[in-house]
Amino acid sequence: MARDLQGKTLFITGASRGIGKAIGLRAARDGANVVIAAKTTEPHPKLPGTIYSAAEEIEAAGGKALPIAVDIRDEAAVRAAVERAVATFGGIDVLVNNASAISLTGTLETPMKRYDLMHQINGRGTYLCSQACLPHLLEASNPHILTLSPPLNMKAEWFAPHVAYTMAKYAMSMCVLGMAAEFKGRVAVNALWPRTTIATAAVLNLLGGDDTAKHSRKPEIMADAAHAILVRDQAGCTGNFFLDEEVLRSEGVTDLSGYAVAPGASLMTDLFLDG
């Protein structure tokens, strides 16, 4: 198998910033086509980046970019975005289900509007984007679906503090579990999750801000791990719940210190992982 993504088309949800954009930039360095399927078209005071600024960065990195404003809760918008991607680049080789909503609130503190938002984006959005892309993935030479979701750890400690979010995030992981078996031998379907917290807008705004960021890694570790997965032969790489650092170590990367936001600082283990 080729060890790069040159000429491949990646459809990445939520790619205007954070991990999704980092994955797009890493693919762009290979000369890939990157579809930026996200909602942000105007700058946000607290969330830097739009689909257009991300497209500029991807083009500058050596790829071809197609920014599409799409809310993955909208079925018609998703299907139109997929068809536009195919019309532009001739097909889809990779789907990255990155878009996600988070609210680390207890049962009594979670409004149903927020519950619905998380389930519509996380579980339903992942299912819908996968369903819409699969007919095209099935025609690709080495198709992959990569979903940014955790291993299914069914311990109560991961449900009790934020049951609504855990249910929504695990819905993404259940899509991986089921679709990997359903499409085995035809499309690789895997999950990728960080061992540590990653310095993204979610960390800065919801998980402790700058202090948590200092104990986190940069999004590039997820981008490099995703790249390592996506260049593998789909036939022998499916149904896995990968952790970023384990993927990189399997590729011979032993020094991960360069990914730390603050070199030498202790790292915070991400949600849903024991120890």
Wavefront OBJ file of the C-alpha trace (Angstrom):
o trace
v 0.000 0.000 0.000
v 1.069 3.605 -0.622
v 2.288 5.265 2.557
v 0.773 8.617 1.726
v -2.591 10.126 0.833
v -1.622 11.811 -2.425
v -4.672 12.274 -4.627
v -7.011 10.807 -2.009
v -10.181 12.678 -1.068
v -10.976 13.084 2.628
v -14.405 14.242 3.801
v -13.811 15.630 7.317
v -16.644 16.872 9.515
v -15.912 19.713 11.910
v -12.643 20.478 10.105
v -12.643 24.252 10.518
v -10.490 24.000 13.653
v -8.882 21.682 16.178
v -8.247 18.005 15.509
v -10.316 17.913 12.320
v -8.293 20.717 10.761
v -5.027 19.134 11.936
v -5.961 15.867 10.198
v -6.764 17.820 7.046
v -3.440 19.660 7.157
v -1.492 16.429 7.595
v -3.257 14.923 4.580
v -2.664 18.117 2.602
v 1.099 17.693 3.017
v 0.727 14.506 0.954
v -1.221 16.335 -1.754
v -4.668 15.127 -0.699
v -8.055 16.662 -1.442
v -9.762 17.793 1.758
v -13.473 18.502 2.068
v -14.020 20.799 5.061
v -17.587 20.036 6.127
v -18.373 22.333 9.047
v -20.749 25.051 10.168
v -18.468 27.993 10.863
v -18.484 30.524 8.052
v -17.965 33.675 10.138
v -15.265 34.210 12.786
v -16.383 33.364 16.336
v -15.089 35.451 19.264
v -14.106 32.367 21.280
v -13.541 29.762 18.558
v -10.909 30.750 15.990
v -11.177 29.479 12.440
v -13.765 29.148 9.691
v -14.174 26.707 6.814
v -12.563 29.327 4.585
v -9.519 30.008 6.745
v -9.030 26.248 7.119
v -9.228 25.892 3.328
v -6.520 28.526 2.895
v -4.242 26.662 5.300
v -4.856 23.333 3.563
v -4.092 24.822 0.150
v -0.918 26.420 1.549
v 0.131 23.027 2.939
v -0.026 21.460 -0.522
v -3.525 20.030 -0.723
v -6.716 20.933 -2.522
v -9.541 22.196 -0.325
v -13.309 22.311 -0.713
v -14.994 24.255 2.106
v -18.683 23.394 2.462
v -20.952 24.961 5.059
v -22.931 22.044 6.446
v -24.751 21.222 9.666
v -24.465 17.442 9.997
v -27.865 17.363 11.728
v -29.415 18.285 8.362
v -29.771 15.179 6.194
v -30.350 17.079 2.954
v -27.326 19.297 3.601
v -25.083 16.295 4.320
v -26.151 14.441 1.184
v -25.712 17.569 -0.923
v -22.234 18.098 0.546
v -21.235 14.537 -0.269
v -22.480 14.861 -3.853
v -20.638 18.155 -4.249
v -17.442 16.517 -2.981
v -17.818 13.672 -5.469
v -18.571 16.075 -8.317
v -15.480 18.110 -7.453
v -12.927 15.385 -6.796
v -14.419 12.318 -8.466
v -15.085 10.269 -5.344
v -14.473 9.899 -1.609
v -11.695 7.731 -0.188
v -11.859 8.631 3.498
v -14.537 9.850 5.894
v -13.388 11.336 9.175
v -16.245 11.663 11.674
v -14.752 14.402 13.815
v -17.687 16.717 14.552
v -18.926 16.349 18.115
v -20.836 18.231 20.794
v -19.951 18.077 24.483
v -21.577 19.028 27.786
v -20.073 17.531 30.930
v -23.204 18.031 33.013
v -25.205 15.803 35.286
v -28.726 14.572 34.648
v -30.476 17.417 36.470
v -28.218 20.041 34.899
v -28.595 18.932 31.267
v -31.432 20.674 29.407
v -33.112 18.468 26.830
v -32.077 20.954 24.154
v -28.436 20.206 24.992
v -29.153 16.457 25.219
v -30.730 16.549 21.761
v -27.836 18.561 20.318
v -25.255 16.026 21.505
v -27.197 13.032 20.248
v -28.051 14.651 16.919
v -24.447 15.608 16.189
v -22.539 12.746 17.788
v -24.535 9.582 17.180
v -26.954 10.580 14.447
v -24.438 12.784 12.632
v -21.837 10.017 12.553
v -24.416 7.511 11.305
v -25.751 9.905 8.658
v -22.350 10.950 7.306
v -21.244 7.317 7.176
v -24.431 6.300 5.384
v -24.096 9.135 2.863
v -20.415 8.460 2.118
v -20.512 4.664 2.039
v -21.775 4.232 -1.541
v -18.747 6.217 -2.707
v -16.336 4.614 -0.253
v -17.352 1.198 -1.561
v -16.043 2.267 -4.968
v -12.686 3.537 -3.633
v -9.459 1.544 -3.792
v -8.585 1.716 -0.074
v -11.576 3.196 1.766
v -11.543 4.184 5.415
v -13.995 5.596 7.938
v -12.232 7.011 10.986
v -14.401 8.169 13.881
v -13.001 10.192 16.756
v -14.632 8.342 19.611
v -13.491 6.379 22.659
v -13.227 2.667 23.421
v -16.496 1.331 24.835
v -15.645 1.347 28.524
v -18.845 0.369 30.307
v -17.805 1.302 33.832
v -20.334 3.374 35.747
v -17.681 5.971 36.617
v -17.720 7.143 33.008
v -21.502 7.540 32.986
v -22.333 8.977 36.388
v -20.833 12.495 36.027
v -22.197 13.180 32.508
v -24.494 10.383 31.401
v -25.946 12.323 28.442
v -22.529 13.055 26.935
v -21.270 9.525 27.510
v -24.329 8.058 25.797
v -23.876 10.393 22.834
v -20.152 9.736 22.499
v -20.579 5.978 22.847
v -23.178 6.118 20.074
v -20.326 7.101 17.768
v -18.277 4.151 19.022
v -21.179 1.776 18.478
v -21.329 2.927 14.852
v -17.695 1.851 14.580
v -18.339 -1.512 16.217
v -21.316 -2.325 14.001
v -20.181 -0.895 10.684
v -16.739 -2.483 10.947
v -18.395 -5.893 11.032
v -21.035 -4.987 8.445
v -18.512 -3.757 5.872
v -15.542 -5.964 6.782
v -13.325 -6.587 3.780
v -14.844 -3.672 1.893
v -14.363 -0.556 4.048
v -12.127 -0.107 7.072
v -14.045 1.370 10.007
v -12.024 2.378 13.060
v -12.085 4.724 16.037
v -9.281 6.961 17.249
v -9.078 8.545 20.694
v -6.330 10.475 22.489
v -4.559 9.022 25.505
v -4.280 12.531 26.946
v -6.399 15.636 26.693
v -5.772 17.616 23.510
v -5.442 21.398 23.473
v -8.509 22.329 21.439
v -11.367 24.787 21.859
v -13.216 22.187 23.969
v -10.316 22.039 26.406
v -9.937 25.801 26.534
v -13.639 26.506 26.969
v -15.029 23.506 28.849
v -12.336 21.458 30.534
v -10.328 23.942 32.542
v -8.946 26.447 30.072
v -5.281 27.353 29.862
v -4.349 25.346 32.950
v -5.693 22.115 31.404
v -4.092 23.016 28.082
v -0.683 23.078 29.768
v -1.192 19.424 30.698
v -2.368 18.440 27.222
v -0.887 17.525 23.875
v -1.207 19.370 20.579
v -3.780 18.260 17.958
v -0.912 17.183 15.706
v -0.509 13.920 17.627
v -4.014 12.918 16.573
v -3.330 14.044 13.011
v -0.175 11.948 12.758
v -1.921 8.918 14.279
v -4.870 9.328 11.902
v -2.513 9.510 8.934
v -0.775 6.308 10.023
v -4.145 4.521 10.145
v -5.497 5.889 6.879
v -2.559 4.701 4.780
v -2.948 1.106 6.009
v -4.612 -1.585 3.915
v -8.299 -1.502 4.788
v -8.560 -5.283 4.563
v -6.348 -5.794 7.587
v -7.244 -2.711 9.583
v -10.823 -2.523 10.800
v -12.861 -2.689 13.988
v -10.112 -1.134 16.102
v -10.426 1.373 18.921
v -7.045 3.002 18.507
v -5.284 5.292 20.981
v -3.080 7.939 19.393
v 0.161 7.162 21.187
v -0.201 3.415 20.662
v -0.599 3.959 16.914
v 2.522 6.098 16.766
v 4.555 3.667 18.827
v 3.535 0.889 16.447
v 4.982 3.078 13.681
v 8.302 3.320 15.504
v 7.770 6.745 17.090
v 9.192 6.468 20.610
v 9.640 10.124 21.562
v 6.287 11.875 21.952
v 7.623 14.829 23.927
v 7.349 17.159 20.959
v 3.568 16.904 21.042
v 3.290 18.364 24.563
v 1.915 21.887 24.840
v 4.227 22.540 27.794
v 7.366 20.376 27.557
v 8.022 18.516 30.782
v 4.572 19.098 32.273
v 2.546 16.141 33.536
v -0.144 15.004 31.115
v -3.844 14.625 31.886
v -5.461 11.357 30.839
v -8.501 11.848 28.633
v -12.054 10.757 29.457
v -13.155 7.107 29.221
v -9.653 5.713 29.773
v -8.639 3.845 32.904
v -5.405 4.719 34.633
l 1 2 3 4 5 6 7 8 9 10 11 12 13 14 15 16 17 18 19 20 21 22 23 24 25 26 27 28 29 30 31 32 33 34 35 36 37 38 39 40 41 42 43 44 45 46 47 48 49 50 51 52 53 54 55 56 57 58 59 60 61 62 63 64 65 66 67 68 69 70 71 72 73 74 75 76 77 78 79 80 81 82 83 84 85 86 87 88 89 90 91 92 93 94 95 96 97 98 99 100 101 102 103 104 105 106 107 108 109 110 111 112 113 114 115 116 117 118 119 120 121 122 123 124 125 126 127 128 129 130 131 132 133 134 135 136 137 138 139 140 141 142 143 144 145 146 147 148 149 150 151 152 153 154 155 156 157 158 159 160 161 162 163 164 165 166 167 168 169 170 171 172 173 174 175 176 177 178 179 180 181 182 183 184 185 186 187 188 189 190 191 192 193 194 195 196 197 198 199 200 201 202 203 204 205 206 207 208 209 210 211 212 213 214 215 216 217 218 219 220 221 222 223 224 225 226 227 228 229 230 231 232 233 234 235 236 237 238 239 240 241 242 243 244 245 246 247 248 249 250 251 252 253 254 255 256 257 258 259 260 261 262 263 264 265 266 267 268 269 270 271 272 273 274 275
